[in-house]
Each structure stands twice: as C-alpha cells, then as structure tokens.
Amino acid sequence: MLTLKCQPKTGWHFFYKYFYRMMNKIEHIGIAVKSLEKGNDIYTKLLGEAPYKTESVASEGVNTSFFGVGTNKIELLEATNPDSAIAKFIEKRGEGLHHIAFDVDDIVKEMERLKSEGFTLLRSEPFKGADNKLVCFVHPKDSSGVLIELCQEIK
C-alpha cells in the first residue's frame, strides 16, 4: 500500500488555485476600427448577423458595437475623439485586435491577485465600461504584448 505524506497548503494561493476560478472564460475580443459603420458592415457579412447592441462610452471616448458568436462576443471599438486610447492605438498600430477580455467573478480580488503576481494594471480601481461591466486593463508589456481586460457584470 502506498502512503503519501502531504503538507497542508496554506495561504491565499491555495484558496485561489483550488476554490476560486480566477478567470471564468473569454468574455469578448475587442477590435479597434476607424469606422464603426464600416466595421459593422464587415462583421455583419462575416458573421451573418447584425450587432445586437451599440453603445457609447463617453468616459473612454469610444463607440462600441457587440456581435454574438456562440457563447462569446466580438466588440468593435471606434474612437470618438483623437485623444482616446482607441484613436492612439489605431494611429500607432492600425485597425485590428485591441484586447482580449476575461470574465471574472470578483474584479477587485482579481486585480489584487494580479498585482501580487507582478502585473501592471492601467488603473488602480475598476471603472464602468460598455455592456454593463466593471472593467480593468492589464498593461500589455506584462502579457506578451496583448492588452488584457478583466470584466465583471454589474449587478
């Protein structure tokens, strides 16, 4: 008979790893576009359905539209002013993949966990984003050049 001796795990790392799902799923993929109208036309043809929602997020200087793709979503983002993050992104990199968003149950706990793991957050507090979500972004320099968004449904 084989007997294994295991030391009990302690601390928050054990709790998170075994009892708390950190990131539930890919919630959406964000794509920066110069024109939301043209982007909507392209993705309507590509996906065979029109966007189910359009929304303006004045605080971030963007207009957005959302397409359902199975259980996931595609978010198109158009800048509404030249100083917005999306305008700067398009100026530097052109249209294309802007971010990958992950659904989380507790955005504040996830932000704390990521900070403790050495990730740089673009803001110290979550803020209201599109699609009834609290959001926060992880700097792309810490995630292999990909901007990561955390999002939690506002209840």
C-alpha positions in Angstrom: 0.0 0.0 0.0 1.3 3.4 -1.0 1.0 6.2 1.5 1.6 9.8 0.5 2.5 12.4 3.0 1.3 15.8 2.1 1.7 19.0 3.9 -1.5 21.0 4.1 -1.4 24.0 1.8 -2.0 27.4 3.4 -2.4 30.9 2.3 -4.4 32.7 -0.4 -2.6 31.0 -3.2 -4.0 27.6 -2.3 -7.5 29.1 -1.9 -7.4 30.8 -5.3 -5.9 27.8 -7.1 -8.3 25.2 -5.8 -11.5 27.0 -4.8 -11.7 30.3 -6.8 -11.9 30.4 -10.5 -9.8 33.4 -11.4 -10.9 33.9 -15.0 -14.1 32.2 -16.0 -13.9 32.5 -19.8 -13.0 34.7 -22.6 -15.8 37.3 -22.4 -15.1 39.1 -25.7 -12.4 40.1 -28.1 -12.0 43.8 -28.8 -11.2 45.0 -32.3 -10.3 48.7 -33.0 -11.9 50.1 -36.1 -11.6 53.5 -37.8 -15.3 53.5 -38.7 -17.9 51.6 -36.6 -20.3 51.8 -39.6 -17.8 50.1 -41.9 -16.8 47.7 -39.2 -20.4 46.7 -38.5 -21.0 46.1 -42.2 -17.9 43.9 -42.4 -18.7 41.8 -39.3 -22.4 41.6 -40.2 -21.4 40.0 -43.5 -18.7 37.8 -41.9 -20.9 36.5 -39.0 -24.2 36.6 -40.8 -25.9 38.7 -38.1 -26.1 42.4 -37.2 -24.7 43.6 -33.9 -27.1 43.0 -31.0 -26.0 46.2 -29.3 -24.3 49.5 -29.9 -23.2 51.8 -27.1 -21.3 55.0 -26.4 -18.8 55.1 -23.5 -18.2 58.8 -23.3 -15.7 58.5 -20.4 -13.4 56.4 -22.6 -14.1 58.3 -25.9 -15.4 55.3 -27.8 -18.5 54.0 -29.5 -18.9 50.2 -29.4 -20.9 47.5 -31.0 -21.3 43.9 -30.0 -21.7 40.8 -32.0 -22.7 37.4 -30.5 -20.5 34.5 -31.6 -21.7 31.3 -29.9 -21.1 32.0 -26.2 -18.5 34.7 -26.9 -18.7 38.2 -28.2 -16.8 40.5 -30.6 -16.6 44.1 -29.6 -15.8 46.7 -32.2 -14.4 50.0 -30.9 -14.4 53.3 -32.7 -12.7 56.4 -31.3 -14.9 59.5 -30.7 -12.0 61.9 -30.1 -8.4 62.0 -31.2 -7.1 61.7 -27.6 -8.8 58.5 -26.8 -6.9 55.2 -26.2 -8.5 53.7 -29.3 -7.5 56.7 -31.5 -3.9 56.4 -30.3 -3.9 52.7 -30.8 -5.1 53.0 -34.4 -2.6 55.8 -35.1 0.2 53.6 -33.9 -0.8 50.1 -35.0 -3.7 50.5 -37.4 -7.1 48.7 -37.1 -7.1 45.3 -35.6 -7.1 43.2 -32.4 -7.1 45.6 -29.5 -7.7 43.4 -26.4 -8.9 40.1 -25.1 -11.4 40.3 -22.2 -11.9 37.8 -19.5 -15.0 37.4 -17.3 -14.2 37.4 -13.6 -16.5 36.9 -10.6 -14.7 39.5 -8.3 -12.8 42.1 -10.2 -11.2 43.7 -7.1 -9.9 40.3 -5.9 -8.6 39.5 -9.3 -6.9 42.9 -9.5 -5.2 42.3 -6.2 -4.1 38.8 -7.3 -2.6 40.1 -10.5 -0.8 43.0 -8.7 0.7 40.5 -6.2 1.9 38.4 -9.2 3.7 41.4 -10.6 1.3 42.6 -13.3 0.9 46.3 -14.0 -2.7 47.5 -14.0 -3.6 50.6 -16.1 -5.8 51.9 -13.3 -5.9 51.2 -9.6 -9.7 50.9 -9.5 -12.2 49.2 -11.8 -14.4 51.5 -13.8 -17.7 51.3 -15.7 -17.2 50.1 -19.3 -19.5 49.0 -22.0 -22.1 46.2 -21.8 -22.9 46.8 -18.1 -19.5 45.8 -16.9 -16.9 46.9 -14.4 -13.5 46.7 -16.2 -9.8 47.0 -15.6 -6.9 46.5 -18.0 -3.5 44.8 -17.6 -0.6 46.5 -19.3 0.4 44.6 -22.5 4.1 44.7 -21.6 3.3 42.2 -18.9 1.2 39.9 -21.1 3.3 39.2 -24.2 2.1 42.4 -26.0 -1.6 41.7 -25.6 -3.8 44.1 -23.7 -5.9 42.1 -21.3 -9.3 43.3 -19.9 -10.9 42.0 -16.8 -14.7 42.4 -16.7 -17.3 41.7 -14.2 -21.1 42.0 -14.7 -22.6 45.0 -12.7 -25.4 43.6 -10.5 
